[in-house]
Amino acid sequence: MNRSLWITGAGKGIGRAVALEYARRGWSVAVSARTAADLDSLAEEARQLGVSGRIVSYPADVTDQDEMKQTFKMVEADVGALDQVIFNAGTHRQSPAQDFSADPYRILLEINVMGTVNGLSAVLPTFIDRKRGHIGVVASVAGYSGLPLAAAYGASKAALINMCEALKPEMDAAGVGLSVINPGFVRTPLTAKNKFPMPFLIDADVAARHIYTGMIKGKFEIAFPRAFVLILKVLRMLPYGLYFPLIKKVTGV
């Protein structure tokens, strides 16, 4: 039976690796990103790899709500009723207190949070009407607790985690699956810009396998790598009197 996925932010990094992982497994994969050239190169890579599934490109800007609704309609007209959707599009900006500005907060909330909300507004009513389908939202372990230099990024990812927690019971009742995907450090063009050591760094294809497996199993939280996730979850349970000294020691900030 042919199964289908629509994934945003598929031009680079985790999204690209996830698209290839699903296509290798025979899925029809609709891919979206703002840059059409990235999607073209993804489709070419899939052809060179000889994947059994097909990849179909739909350039789109997640910050445009109307465009997301139109893209969803086009995807379903071409590949049929979707089995899964993964809202992966996102970006990162450092936001140090010494150079505090509203700009990175505005940018990250618009892309990371509202980009996902725009996608949900396009897809969710149809999935609820059908009483089927599974949606994945890519957040981050950075959303667990506040980390230096990542106030804007962490706030955007914490918002996504909170939103998914709030939506989960209602979506269960409606027969629609929901997963929140919380990666740690993954080797991508975005993380390549980081000037600090990244513990438990993994490759994008490893992250893609975690995501595929978690989505197939219907897990609510898909978080990896496991050791890093465990450390951060323990840290967030500590009282602030212990948390802040430990964070200072680890990050040097």
Order of alpha helices (4+ residues) and beta strands (2+ residues): beta-alpha-beta-alpha-beta-alpha-beta-alpha-alpha-beta-alpha-beta-beta-beta-alpha-beta-alpha-alpha
